[in-house]
């Protein structure tokens, strides 16, 4: 096993994947910076709690 594999946190990987999934042009262009951050947090929370995204 590589050293980098030992240091990976599965939860952080899931959050990173869901954030990347949220960053589409439709979301980036239509939200202000503050609203975007709030919407992204809500989206990630929904994905983690429901498991459907």
DAMO-V26715 format. One record per residue. N is the residue number from 1. RES is the residue in one small letter. SS is DSSP state (H for helix, E for strand, L for the rest). OMEGA is omega as a letter, one per 30 degrees, with the letter a starting at -180 (NA if undefined). Layout:
n res ss omega
N RES SS OMEGA
N RES SS OMEGA
//
This chain:
n res ss omega
1 x L l
2 x L l
3 x H a
4 x H l
5 x H a
6 x H a
7 x L a
8 x L l
9 x L a
10 x H a
11 x H l
12 x H l
13 x H l
14 x H l
15 x H l
16 x H a
17 x H a
18 x H l
19 x H l
20 x H l
21 x H a
22 x H a
23 x L l
24 x L a
25 x H a
26 x H l
27 x H a
28 x H a
29 x H a
30 x H a
31 x L l
32 x L a
33 x H a
34 x H l
35 x H l
36 x H a
37 x H l
38 x H a
39 x H l
40 x H l
41 x H l
42 x H l
43 x H a
44 x H l
45 x H l
46 x H a
47 x H a
48 x H a
49 x H a
50 x H a
51 x L l
52 x L l
53 x L NA
//
